[in-house]
C-alpha cells in the first residue's frame, strides 16, 4: 500500500461517500411497468448503501492509521509525519492491528479500535486521530443497522430496534429509517455521511 497524503485519503473518502448520498436519492421511474417493478430493487439498493458506507468508513480509518504510521506524508494542516519506529511496510501495521483485535479480523469501522491501534503504534498525529474519532459518531448506529440488514436475527433485531426507537422510528424498517427526515430536511443517511465526513476531517488534521 503506497502512503498517500491524508488530504488525498480524505478527499477520496468524501467523493465515495457523496456518491452514496446521490444513490439514495435516485428517482423511481414513473411509467409502468417499471413504476411497479423497480421499487423493490431500489429498496434493496438503499439497504446496500448501509453496507457500503460502513465498508468505506472502515477503509478510511485503516488507511488513516497506515499512512500515519508509514510516515513521509502530510496531514491536512501541513504537518509532515515521520515513520513509526519498527514499521517498514503496511503489513507491519496490520499485524499490530490483529494483535489489538486478539487475532480476529481488525474492526477498523469501530472508532475506539482505530484509536487503540494508533496509540499502540504511537503515531505522531495520535492526538488528532483521537480527537476526531472520539467525537460523537453515528458509527455505532450505522453498525447496528448494517448488522441487522446483513444478519437478521433476534440479537441484531434488538440492537436495531434500540437505535430505531431512539431516533423516533421504532416501527420503521431499515429502508424507511434511512430515509427519515431530520430537522433541517436531511435524511438520516445523509446526516450519517455528513457526520462521518466531519469526523474524518478532524482526524486527518
Secondary structure as UniProt FT lines:
FT   HELIX           6..24
FT   TURN            32..33
FT   HELIX           34..70
FT   STRAND          73..74
FT   TURN            76..77
FT   STRAND          80..81
FT   TURN            85..86
FT   HELIX           90..100
FT   TURN            101..103
FT   TURN            108..109
FT   HELIX           111..121
FT   TURN            124..125
FT   HELIX           126..133
FT   HELIX           139..150
FT   HELIX           154..166
FT   TURN            167..168
FT   TURN            170..171
FT   HELIX           174..178
FT   TURN            183..184
FT   HELIX           188..203
//
